[in-house]
Amino acid sequence: MSSYAIEVINLKKNFVVKKKKGFFAKIKNREKKIFTAVDGINFNVNKGEIFGFLGPNGAGKTTTIKMISTLLRPTSGTVMVNGIDAVKNPIDVLKNLGTVLAGERSVYWKLTGRENLLYFAAMNGITGQVAKDKTDYLLKRFSLYKRADETVEKYSTGMKQRIALAKALISEPEIIILDEPTSGLDPQSARNLREVILEIKKEGRTILLTTHYMEEADLLSDRIAIIDHGKIIALNIPQNLKEGLNKTNTVTVELNNWDEGIAHKVKEIPFVKSVNSKFNDNAREYEVKIHITNGSNTVSNIISTITASNIKISNFRSEEPTLEDVFINLTGKSLRE
């Protein structure tokens, strides 16, 4: 038996993209182009850890998750789940996996919560009183017992996420894949679900987690891998990732106006490594984060460049780098882009 829960070895996935030669070209005359979504990546997930897997949209994250889940066949490379080859023995792999995939309707909305769990228990060979006991336990654990006999279509978004997670646990798998589990949830529901995720980890289970929320990744993950353009560009514990950015200084500027022209001028200042902005709807002003590799002269040059464009600075501060700063520094994008 492998010492790793998941092993990804030289994993690659190509897709054929067909391109028409002309407006009236027939299908057989289309040019074929190869798009590499995942480009020879390697990583291991330790048993009993929460492994955060982050990347901007189109980076190869979802494709990788689907290959691990046996939903996609790799072009080349290997995925091992508890020492089992995911390509050669997909059925055996699925016995070790529980999955909650983003955008997937993983339970039947026309069935009740109880009926869903009993059905998926039977699909995993669990029947009779054992199935009933497991179902009752999970319904109570996820605060669904009082609504267990209502159809899932009547559940709130948070309740649907909880029943999907309960379904993933019905067979007591050693490894859980959670793809954006708190997406669309209100803050309290998201907090409750994060607490459940930590409880699942305490039971000794392994969790592969993707999320669009950097604070969530930082809070939950033992280690984090960042993928971009189909390649792993960073892999470490969250603290080490942030300490690696300490070689640069992060300054935040709040101001009344901002555009790409000013951003370009700031980027041309020596020792400025990256510039990223967002509009704060509540404050009705822009927040610009600038990473620099040299001290006070660079800061004064930044201020001079901004004020020379007749922009009013309302606040200017230096901050400890966050996981989001690390992500933006590595990919040039925010996680939601």
N, C-alpha and C positions, 0 to 999 in steps of 0.2 A: 504494500500500500504506500502511495506517495506521501511525502511529508507536506506537500502543498495541497490546498483545496482546489486551486485552479492553476494550470500551467499553460501559458500562451507562448508558443515557440515559432519564430519566423512566420507569423501569421500574415497572410496576404489575401485580399479579395479584389478582383477586377470585375468590372461590369462593362458590357458591350453597349456602346451608345451609337445608335444608327443616325446617320446624317444624310438628308436628301441632297442630291446633286442639283435638282431643279424643282420648281413648283409642281410639275406634272410627272416627276420621276416615279417609276414604279418601285415597289418595295425591294425587289431583287437588285435594283441598281443603286440602292443606298450605300454610301460609304460607311464602313464600320470603324469606330474609334474606341479605344480601350481607355476606360477611366479607372484609376486605381484608388479605391476608397480606403483600403487599409494596406499599408506598405511595409510588410516584413517586421511586425512589431513583436516584442518579447516582454513579458512580465509574469510574475508569480503572485498569487494571492495566498497568504498564510492561513492555516486553519485557525478559526476563532477570531479573526480580525474583521473589522469593517474597512473595506478597501474602496476609497473614493475614486471614481473614474470620470474625469472632467474633460470637456472640450467644447469649443464653439460649434454652432450648427454646421453640419457638413464636414466635420473634422474626421469622421470615421468611428465615432463613439457608438452610435446605434448599430452600425454594421458589425462591429466587434461583439457587442452584446448578443446580437442575433446568432452569430457564429458559435458563441459559447453556449447559447440556449438550444442549439441544434436546429434553429429555424433557417439558417443559411449555411450552405456548404462552402468551405474555404477554397480559393483557387489553389493555394499551397499553404504549407505549414501545418502545425498541429495544435489542437486544443485538448488538454487532459483535464478531466474533472474527477477528483478523488482517484487519480491514477487510471481512469478509463478514457479511452480515445473517443472523442465526441463524434468523429466521422464514422469510425468503424462500428461503434456500439452506442448509437444515439438513444435507444430505449433504456439501456442500463444507466446512461448519463442522466436521463430525465428522472430516474428513480432517486437520484441524489440532489435534484434541483427543485426549488420552488421559485416561481417567477411572477413578478408583477411588472409588466411592461407598459411604458407610457403609450397612451392612445389605444391600448388594447382593451376590448371589452371581454375581460377574462372570466366573467361570470354571466349567467343568463338572467337578463332583466325581467323576464316574464315569470321566472320562478321566485319563490320566497328565499330569504337568506338561509333558512334551515334546509330547504330543498336543494339549494346549490351545494351546500357543504356535504349533505348526504350523497348527492350525485357524484361529486368529485372524490368522496371517500370510496364509493363503490368502484369508480374508475381506477383507483389505486389498490383494489383488492380488499378494502376494509368494509365489512358489512355487519349486520346484526347490532347487538348491544354495544359493541366496541365503537361502531360508527356513530351511534346515537350519543354515547358518552363523549367522544371526541368533539362532535358537533356542538353539544351543549357547553362544553368547556370553552371552545373557541368563541362561541356567541357571547358568553359571559365575559371572557377576557377582553373582547373588543367592544364591550358595552353595546351589544346588538341584541341581547336576549329578549328584551321587551318588544322589539320590532321584528323578531325572527320569523314571524309568520305573515309578514307583509312582503309584497313583491319588491324586488330590488329597484325597479323603476321608480318607486316612491321614495327611495332613500336619497338623502342629501349627498353632495359630492364627497364629503368626508366619510359618510357611512359606506358609500360604494368603495372607497379606497380601503376601508377597514375590512369589508367582506372579501375583497380581492386578496388582501394579505392573509386573512383567515383561511381562504381557499388554498393559498400557497403553502400554508403550514399543516394542512390536514394530513399529509402523509409523513409528517415529521422529517423533512429533508435536512441534510446537514448543511446545505448551501442555499442561500436565498439571494436572488437577483432582484433588486429594487430599482426600477428605472423611473426617476423623477417621482417618488412616492408622495411628496407633499404638494405637487403642482396643482394649483387651483383651489387649495384649501385656505380657509380663513386662519389667522394667526394662532388662535387657540387650538383648532383642530390639528394644525401642523405641529404645534408643540406636543400635543398628546401623542401624535403618531411617532414623533422623534423619541419620546420616552419609551414607546413600545419597541422601537427598533433597538434601543439600548438594552432593553430587557431580553430581547431575542439573542443579542450578542452574549449576555451573561449566561445564557443557557448553553454556551459553547458552540453556537452556530456561526458560520461564516457568512458575511454579507458583502456582496458586490453592489455598490451604490452609485447611481448617477443622480445629479441634481443640478438645477439652475441657480441654486442659492448658495453663495460662497460661505456665508456664516454657518449654514447647515453642514456643508462639507467639512469645515474647520472643526465644528463641534463634534461631529460623529466619527470622522475617519481616523483610523490609526495610521494609515498611509494613503497617499494620493498620487495617482498618475494623471498627467495632462497629455492629451493627444491633440495634434493639429496637423492638418494636411496628411492624415493617414499615418503619422509617425508619433511615437512617444517622445515628448520633448522634455519631460521632467518626471521624476519619481522619487518621492521621499516622504518623511513624516511632515505634517503641516508646519511645525516649528522650524525645521531645517530649511524648508522652502522659503519661509519668511526671513529667516536669518541670512539666507543667501542673497536676498535683496537689500540687506543692510549696507552692502557696499555702495549702494546708491542712497541718496536722500530723497524722500518724498515730500513735496510741498504742495499744499492745496490752496488755490486761489478762488475766492468767490467774487463774482463781478456781474455788472448789469448787462453786458453784451459780449458776444463771442461769435467768431465765424472762422471758416477755413483759412482765410487770408492771414488772420492774426496767428492762428495755430501754426501756419507754415513759417512765419517770422520767428516764433518762439523756438520751433524745432531747429532752426538754423543757428541758434545761439550755441557756442562751444560748450560742451559737457552736458547738454540736454539730451537725455537718452530717449524719452518718450513723453507724449502729451496726449491726454485723454480728457474729454469733456462730457458733461451731461447737464440737462436742464432740470433744476429743482422746482417742481410745480408749486410746492407749498411756499417756498421763499421767493418765487418768481425771479430767480436769478440763476446764472450758470455756475457750476462747480467744476473747476479744472484741476486735474492732478498732473503734476509734472515731476518726472524722475530725473535727477541730476547726479553727476558723478564727481562734482567738485563744488566747493563751498560758496562763500559769501559773494564773491564777484559774480558768479553765475546768477545768484538770486537777485542781486541788484540789476543785472542786465535784463532779467526777465521782467522785473517791475518797470524798468525804463521802457522796454519794448511795448508793454501793454498800455502804460499811461500815455505813451506817444501816439497811440491810436485813439485818444480821447475816450478811453474806457475807465470807468470808476471802479476801483477795487474796494469792496466792502469788508473783506477779511482775507488774511494771509497767514497760514500756519504750517508748521512742520509736523509730520506725523510718523508714528511707527508704521512700517509697511503691513498691509493686511494680505490675506490670501488672494483677494481680488486684485490687489496691486501686483502680486506675483503673476497671476494669470494674464493680466493686461500687458505686463512687461514682456512675457514670453510669447504671447499670441498677437498682441496689438489690437485685441478686441475685448469687449466685455463678454461675460458668459452667455448673455441672452442674444448676442448678435448672430 
